[in-house]
Amino acid sequence: MTAARPMSDLGALLERAQGGDAQAYAEALRAMLPLIHAYLAGHFPGLRDADDVAQETLITVHRIRHTYDPQRPAAPWLLAIARHRALDYLRRRRRLAEREIQDEAAISRSAAPDGFAAAESREAALALLVGLPERERKVIEAMKIDGASVKDVAGRLGLSESHVKVLASRGYAKLRRRRRERHGRESG
Amino acid sequence: MAGKADSLIEQLASEVKPVRRLASPTVRFLRWLGASALYVAVCLRVLGPRPDLSEAAGSPAFLAATLLLALAAVASAWLAFCFSVPGRSGERGVRLASRLVAGIGAVSFLGLIVLLATSLGPPDHGWKCSLHLALVALVPAVLLGLMLRRAAPLQWVRTGLVLGVASAGLGALALQFACCSGDAMHLLVWHALPGFLFVALAVVVAGWRWRRL
């Protein structure tokens, strides 16, 4: 991290960067990072991924650097971009969280609830999973038997949340197919 | 994480090229105003002045409405240019102009309520007025949108709103000189309503074009 640089310096560096000076630009971007972090910490204290937001802010700064007016202070310009990126990030997080809740509900509905609910013990429930590929088995075991959330399972197994959902869906589909075949044999 | 930020900075710095600096919002606003005023003048020439213009021009209601529409259009357009540059919306002049536009909006809304309360009967067939309003407003709106696109309208709702008010305001201003109907229901249905729809459409288009900035 670079020591905080006076705002007038940052404005001058940005002006040189607008002229194509790569060294001044790198210096300006380095000087921006602590300012962005301080702003995010002060205005968005609950923001978990401040590093990501700071980097997105730098990318936006890069894209719209021509809008900076050297006659004006750099801070309001930079912090308005940081604010926009933070709000955008929070909106995306909220949408993602809503979708995850819907996905989890869909996964729960698509499971074989009667199979797991009917199992009298953990061992009986585990027996339903025999024959599934290892990762699908571990995911379903954690979610349906241990009651873990998609996020917890992802953390536990070192997978992304979307990968966990895919594995769970595939496993449930196999369990449903297996149960249909068993019912078919019994009734036939 | 610091390593990631460092490599990002190096990458961005390696890509840097000279850029053409954006002119100030006021300069860009004046360019827009010049082009739009010319277009509105041509439109008025094509539409022709209302037959009772000299008589109406002496009426305080006409003068007040014309002044308010012109102020709203001009202030909104200037605000649109200011909103399209990050960090400008907190400035004193921008805050004052925002209050002015909001005040004119409130006065217009009250005026519409009064019109609604005093109007009786169905509106006449004045769809041509709506068409004229849309045609006059469309070109300044597109021009403004294109000019704002070169900046960074991060606050797309506000920017879309003032873009709509600026261009619909010019359309309504042109109707002041072209339409001689004083019927309240006519003004409400064929002048005000399409103006509001135009503003709403501007916000929708702004969201579509600038939401992902």
Interface residues (C-beta under 8 A of the other chain):
Chain A: M1 A17 Q18 G19 G20 D21 A22 Q23 Y25 A26 L29 R30 L33 D51 A54 Q55 L58 I59 T60 H62 R63 I64 R65 H66 T67 Y68 D69 P70 R72 A75 P76 W77 L78 L79 A80 I81 H84
Chain B: M1 A2 K4 A5 L8 I9 E10 L12 A13 S14 E15 V16 K17 P18 V19 R20 R21 L22 S24 S84 V85 P86 G87 R88 S89 G90 A151 A152 L154 Q155 L213
